[in-house]
Amino acid sequence: MANADAAYGFKPVNADGSPFSGGTMRCVIASGDSTATFIGDAVKLAGTSISGAPTVAQCVAGDPVFGVVVAFEANPANLSLQYRAASTERYCQVAMAEGGYFMAQDDGTLAITSAGLNANFTVGTGSTITGLSAMEIDSTTEATTNTLDLMLVAPVNRPDNDPTIANADWIVRFNDPQQKHGRTGVA
């Protein structure tokens, strides 16, 4: 059976060796940010705060990652809006990248022997219907290079996930979390 080609970004599955229990940080995406943001998007610190919440912005490949958006707070003007529309202020809950393991789909075919290698992620346009991210593992970038975004830990062990064909789900870690000790600050 083929794996579903349905990108969803990153989903937290583990934190520092324990099952992910939903621990997040309240963050905000400022109205000056013109990029729509979705559940499952990797985000980085944007260098300011609003009402005591740090501002974050969607990452692109090569950015240090602060965490992953797991939810948005309700928008009173549009309660059905499942994502953060471009150029609007919206509060979100972010699962921290440091110490976290996340599940993500590859955009092609990664070999089982890719476990332990590194890869970048791709950024696509998320779904305005489901609110889910279109970020995926870039299967064309797997290598030993330590500057790549992700470490490929292992394919997800699940009956409906065939790691030998395209669009398999993998457990990954971010190689460059912004919380890393001794990191240069955000300007």
Residue frames relative to the residue before (quaternion, step in Angstrom):
aa qw qx qy qz dx dy dz
M 1.0000 0.0000 0.0000 0.0000 0.00 0.00 0.00
A 0.4486 -0.6949 0.4994 0.2579 3.59 -0.96 0.87
N 0.4789 -0.6209 0.5312 0.3209 3.53 -1.22 0.58
A 0.5173 -0.6254 0.4812 0.3313 3.58 -1.08 0.69
D 0.2997 -0.7214 0.5941 0.1921 3.57 -0.99 0.86
A 0.3485 0.7274 -0.4965 0.3209 3.55 0.29 1.33
A 0.2165 -0.8052 0.5425 0.1026 3.57 0.08 1.31
Y 0.0429 -0.8027 0.5948 -0.0021 3.57 -1.11 0.72
G 0.5537 -0.6038 0.3988 0.4121 3.58 1.24 0.11
F 0.6714 -0.4561 0.3830 0.4410 3.54 -1.05 -0.85
K 0.1123 -0.7697 0.6261 0.0530 3.57 -1.03 0.90
P 0.4014 -0.7135 0.5087 0.2665 3.61 -0.74 0.96
V 0.0783 -0.8134 0.5758 0.0255 3.58 -0.95 0.89
N 0.8001 0.0766 0.0017 0.5949 3.58 1.18 -0.49
A 0.0663 -0.7885 0.6102 0.0379 3.57 -1.11 0.66
D 0.8448 -0.1145 0.0281 0.5220 3.57 -0.60 1.19
G 0.7586 -0.4120 0.2051 0.4612 3.57 0.93 0.88
S 0.6773 0.4278 -0.2922 0.5224 3.60 1.25 -0.07
P 0.6213 -0.5242 0.3965 0.4266 3.60 -1.13 0.43
F 0.5237 -0.6201 0.4748 0.3401 3.58 -1.04 0.75
S 0.1588 -0.8248 0.5403 0.0503 3.57 -0.69 1.12
G 0.6651 -0.5398 0.2983 0.4210 3.57 1.20 0.35
G 0.3951 0.7283 -0.4800 0.2884 3.60 1.22 0.18
T 0.0771 0.8025 -0.5824 0.1041 3.56 -0.72 1.12
M 0.3352 -0.6889 0.5932 0.2473 3.54 -1.38 0.05
R 0.4219 -0.6813 0.5352 0.2671 3.55 -1.01 0.85
C 0.0129 0.7822 -0.6195 0.0652 3.56 -0.80 1.10
V 0.2433 -0.7563 0.5852 0.1623 3.56 -1.29 0.13
I 0.2442 -0.7128 0.6355 0.1684 3.53 -1.20 0.66
A 0.4013 -0.7684 0.4566 0.2002 3.55 -0.57 1.22
S 0.6041 -0.5843 0.4105 0.3538 3.55 -1.21 0.57
G 0.6174 0.5627 -0.3452 0.4278 3.59 1.18 -0.39
D 0.5693 0.5771 -0.3739 0.4506 3.58 1.31 -0.17
S 0.2216 -0.8294 0.5040 0.0948 3.60 -0.48 1.19
T 0.5692 0.5764 -0.3941 0.4341 3.61 1.23 0.33
A 0.4072 -0.6845 0.5444 0.2634 3.61 -0.79 0.98
T 0.1580 -0.7958 0.5820 0.0538 3.58 -1.03 0.81
F 0.1905 -0.8173 0.5431 0.0284 3.54 -1.01 0.94
I 0.6111 -0.5178 0.4393 0.4068 3.57 -1.29 0.33
G 0.7496 0.3237 -0.2770 0.5065 3.56 -0.74 1.12
D 0.5189 0.6335 -0.4181 0.3932 3.59 1.26 -0.11
A 0.3928 -0.6532 0.5908 0.2646 3.54 -1.13 0.73
V 0.0826 -0.8062 0.5858 0.0134 3.57 -0.96 0.91
K 0.2476 -0.7409 0.6081 0.1412 3.54 -1.32 0.46
L 0.5910 -0.5392 0.4471 0.4001 3.57 -1.25 0.37
A 0.2920 -0.7872 0.5252 0.1384 3.56 -0.95 0.90
G 0.6170 -0.6389 0.3167 0.3328 3.60 1.22 0.25
T 0.7471 0.2585 -0.2196 0.5716 3.61 1.16 0.41
S 0.2391 -0.7465 0.5843 0.2100 3.59 -1.25 -0.23
I 0.1895 -0.7414 0.6337 0.1132 3.53 -1.30 0.48
S 0.8439 -0.0545 -0.0119 0.5336 3.58 -0.74 1.08
G 0.7326 -0.4474 0.2305 0.4582 3.57 0.99 0.85
A 0.6265 0.5002 -0.3485 0.4857 3.61 1.24 0.00
P 0.4512 -0.6806 0.4895 0.3060 3.62 -0.86 0.84
T 0.3943 -0.6894 0.5466 0.2654 3.57 -1.10 0.68
V 0.1031 -0.7735 0.6240 0.0406 3.53 -1.13 0.77
A 0.1432 -0.7650 0.6222 0.0843 3.55 -1.32 0.38
Q 0.6178 -0.5577 0.4029 0.3808 3.57 -1.13 0.62
C 0.3928 -0.7173 0.5336 0.2156 3.56 -1.03 0.86
V 0.1845 -0.6894 0.6747 0.1884 3.48 -1.43 0.24
A 0.6938 -0.4449 0.3358 0.4560 3.58 -1.24 0.28
G 0.7619 0.3463 -0.2785 0.4713 3.55 -0.93 0.94
D 0.5875 0.5686 -0.3739 0.4380 3.61 1.23 -0.31
P 0.4700 -0.5959 0.5448 0.3566 3.58 -1.17 0.48
V 0.3069 -0.7819 0.5236 0.1427 3.59 -0.96 0.86
F 0.3191 -0.7367 0.5703 0.1737 3.57 -0.88 1.01
G 0.7513 -0.2866 0.2192 0.5526 3.56 0.98 -0.88
V 0.4815 -0.6378 0.5259 0.2911 3.51 -1.37 -0.29
V 0.4417 -0.6760 0.5221 0.2744 3.58 -0.93 0.92
V 0.1052 -0.8058 0.5811 0.0434 3.59 -0.77 1.05
A 0.8011 -0.0141 0.0112 0.5982 3.62 1.22 -0.32
F 0.2612 -0.7132 0.6215 0.1919 3.52 -1.34 0.37
E 0.4717 -0.6359 0.5203 0.3200 3.55 -1.10 0.66
A 0.6490 -0.5514 0.3603 0.3806 3.57 -1.13 0.67
N 0.2837 -0.7191 0.6122 0.1666 3.52 -1.12 0.79
P 0.3620 -0.7752 0.4674 0.2227 3.64 -0.25 1.19
A 0.6508 0.5225 -0.3170 0.4504 3.59 1.12 -0.59
N 0.7916 0.0426 -0.0029 0.6095 3.60 1.21 -0.46
L 0.1891 -0.8453 0.4924 0.0848 3.58 0.21 1.30
S 0.6694 0.4992 -0.3134 0.4523 3.62 1.13 -0.39
L 0.5039 0.6615 -0.4246 0.3580 3.63 1.24 -0.17
Q 0.1991 -0.8362 0.5082 0.0536 3.58 -0.41 1.29
Y 0.7350 0.3162 -0.1977 0.5663 3.60 1.26 -0.07
R 0.4970 -0.6193 0.4982 0.3482 3.57 -1.29 0.02
A 0.3384 -0.7542 0.5322 0.1830 3.56 -0.51 1.22
A 0.6277 -0.5492 0.4029 0.3769 3.57 -1.17 0.62
S 0.8656 0.1418 -0.1167 0.4658 3.53 -1.21 0.70
T 0.5881 0.5041 -0.4076 0.4836 3.58 1.03 0.81
E 0.4343 -0.6644 0.5320 0.2948 3.57 -1.10 0.65
R 0.1250 0.7930 -0.5861 0.1099 3.58 -0.85 0.97
Y 0.3421 -0.7301 0.5601 0.1903 3.54 -0.94 0.95
C 0.0561 -0.8011 0.5958 -0.0088 3.54 -1.07 0.80
Q 0.3775 -0.6652 0.5864 0.2667 3.54 -1.35 0.21
V 0.1201 -0.8146 0.5674 0.0052 3.55 -0.80 1.10
A 0.2900 -0.7130 0.6148 0.1721 3.57 -0.94 0.99
M 0.4763 -0.7168 0.4401 0.2563 3.58 -0.75 1.08
A 0.4773 -0.6774 0.4902 0.2703 3.57 -1.07 0.81
E 0.6409 0.5439 -0.3312 0.4286 3.59 0.95 -0.87
G 0.8390 0.1364 -0.1362 0.5088 3.57 -0.74 1.10
G 0.6192 0.5855 -0.3340 0.4027 3.59 1.25 -0.13
Y 0.2199 -0.7095 0.6525 0.1501 3.51 -1.29 0.59
F 0.1011 -0.8106 0.5768 0.0036 3.56 -0.92 0.95
M 0.3432 -0.6961 0.5860 0.2328 3.55 -1.23 0.50
A 0.0855 0.7769 -0.6185 0.0807 3.57 -1.03 0.87
Q 0.4437 -0.6817 0.5203 0.2603 3.56 -1.24 0.52
D 0.3734 -0.6931 0.5544 0.2699 3.57 -1.09 0.66
D 0.4580 -0.7098 0.4743 0.2479 3.56 -1.15 0.65
G 0.7478 0.2242 -0.1564 0.6051 3.57 1.30 0.12
T 0.6302 -0.4927 0.3904 0.4558 3.55 -0.79 -1.02
L 0.1152 -0.7559 0.6432 0.0402 3.55 -0.78 1.11
A 0.4283 -0.6890 0.5162 0.2744 3.59 -0.94 0.82
I 0.6115 -0.5381 0.4223 0.3978 3.57 -1.16 0.54
T 0.6440 0.5295 -0.3138 0.4543 3.58 1.11 -0.65
S 0.5008 0.6451 -0.4287 0.3865 3.61 1.27 0.08
A 0.4589 0.6753 -0.4572 0.3526 3.60 1.23 -0.28
G 0.7644 0.3022 -0.2616 0.5058 3.55 -0.80 1.08
L 0.6067 0.5209 -0.3630 0.4784 3.58 1.24 -0.24
N 0.4226 -0.6725 0.5425 0.2734 3.55 -1.33 0.03
A 0.0169 -0.7818 0.6233 0.0074 3.58 -1.27 0.39
N 0.4543 -0.6293 0.5426 0.3212 3.55 -1.31 0.23
F 0.3432 -0.6844 0.5755 0.2875 3.54 -1.32 -0.05
T 0.3647 -0.7013 0.5654 0.2354 3.54 -1.26 0.42
V 0.2656 -0.7341 0.6015 0.1692 3.55 -1.22 0.51
G 0.0136 -0.7867 0.6170 -0.0172 3.54 -0.83 1.02
T 0.6126 -0.5235 0.4234 0.4140 3.56 -1.28 -0.08
G 0.3827 -0.7461 0.5042 0.2063 3.55 -0.63 1.14
S 0.5937 -0.5851 0.4316 0.3447 3.54 -1.35 0.18
T 0.3201 -0.7437 0.5560 0.1880 3.58 -0.80 1.02
I 0.5896 0.5506 -0.3660 0.4640 3.60 1.29 -0.08
T 0.7892 0.2917 -0.1461 0.5203 3.59 0.71 -1.09
G 0.4032 -0.7189 0.4668 0.3204 3.57 1.17 -0.56
L 0.5330 0.6580 -0.3884 0.3634 3.59 1.29 0.08
S 0.5763 -0.6099 0.4546 0.2986 3.50 -1.20 0.79
A 0.3058 -0.7162 0.5881 0.2182 3.56 -1.33 0.29
M 0.3644 0.7232 -0.5103 0.2896 3.60 1.19 0.35
E 0.0029 0.7853 -0.6179 0.0401 3.56 -1.08 0.86
I 0.5737 -0.5291 0.4813 0.3992 3.54 -1.35 0.14
D 0.3359 -0.7286 0.5623 0.2005 3.59 -0.87 0.95
S 0.2642 -0.8259 0.4814 0.1276 3.56 -0.08 1.32
T 0.6200 0.5525 -0.3533 0.4308 3.61 1.20 -0.27
T 0.6891 0.5070 -0.2773 0.4371 3.61 1.23 -0.22
E 0.3872 0.7458 -0.4887 0.2344 3.64 1.18 -0.03
A 0.2191 0.7480 -0.5895 0.2122 3.53 -0.89 1.07
T 0.5887 -0.5614 0.4369 0.3840 3.56 -1.29 0.00
T 0.4170 0.7496 -0.4358 0.2725 3.59 1.29 -0.26
N 0.3517 -0.7823 0.4784 0.1883 3.59 -0.67 1.10
T 0.6085 0.5554 -0.3660 0.4329 3.63 1.19 -0.03
L 0.4817 0.6470 -0.4521 0.3808 3.61 1.24 0.06
D 0.6593 -0.5917 0.3248 0.3311 3.58 -1.15 0.69
L 0.8330 0.2148 -0.0380 0.5084 3.56 0.86 -1.01
M 0.2563 -0.6788 0.6499 0.2263 3.52 -1.30 0.41
L 0.3217 -0.7310 0.5728 0.1846 3.58 -0.83 1.03
V 0.2250 -0.8121 0.5268 0.1109 3.59 -0.28 1.25
A 0.7372 -0.3007 0.2462 0.5527 3.61 0.73 -1.06
P 0.5337 -0.5719 0.4803 0.3967 3.57 -1.18 0.36
V 0.5477 -0.5995 0.4627 0.3559 3.58 -1.13 0.60
N 0.3163 -0.7462 0.5618 0.1657 3.56 -0.88 1.02
R 0.3298 0.7114 -0.5320 0.3196 3.54 -0.04 1.39
P 0.5799 -0.6320 0.3742 0.3526 3.65 -0.84 0.84
D 0.7442 0.3916 -0.2370 0.4864 3.62 1.00 -0.69
N 0.6237 0.4980 -0.3515 0.4893 3.61 1.23 0.40
D 0.0779 -0.8011 0.5934 0.0098 3.58 -0.42 1.24
P 0.2579 -0.8205 0.4904 0.1407 3.61 -0.24 1.24
T 0.6070 0.5714 -0.3594 0.4194 3.61 1.23 -0.06
I 0.7291 0.3461 -0.2276 0.5448 3.60 1.29 -0.05
A 0.7388 -0.4444 0.2924 0.4137 3.56 -1.33 0.21
N 0.8436 0.2470 -0.1933 0.4358 3.50 -1.37 0.54
A 0.2852 0.7568 -0.5306 0.2538 3.58 1.03 0.78
D 0.4248 -0.6644 0.5518 0.2713 3.53 -1.25 0.52
W 0.1007 -0.7951 0.5980 0.0085 3.56 -1.01 0.94
I 0.3806 -0.6405 0.6058 0.2791 3.52 -1.32 0.43
V 0.0086 -0.8107 0.5831 -0.0512 3.58 -0.81 1.05
R 0.1976 -0.7152 0.6482 0.1713 3.52 -1.41 0.22
F 0.4483 -0.6558 0.5262 0.3037 3.57 -1.17 0.54
N 0.4075 -0.7455 0.4836 0.2104 3.58 -0.79 1.06
D 0.8023 0.2254 -0.0980 0.5439 3.60 1.09 -0.61
P 0.0200 0.8226 -0.5674 0.0296 3.61 0.44 1.15
Q 0.5256 -0.6556 0.4426 0.3131 3.59 -0.99 0.78
Q 0.6354 0.5401 -0.3382 0.4361 3.61 1.16 -0.42
K 0.3903 0.7463 -0.4643 0.2739 3.59 1.28 -0.10
H 0.5228 -0.6602 0.4481 0.3001 3.57 -0.88 0.98
G 0.8249 0.2465 -0.1936 0.4704 3.56 -1.02 0.86
R 0.4196 0.7174 -0.4621 0.3092 3.60 1.25 0.17
T 0.5201 -0.5977 0.5083 0.3373 3.55 -1.18 0.61
G 0.5034 -0.6905 0.4343 0.2848 3.60 -0.90 0.87
V 0.5758 -0.5715 0.4709 0.3466 3.52 -1.40 0.27
A 0.2724 -0.7686 0.5556 0.1628 3.59 -0.90 0.88
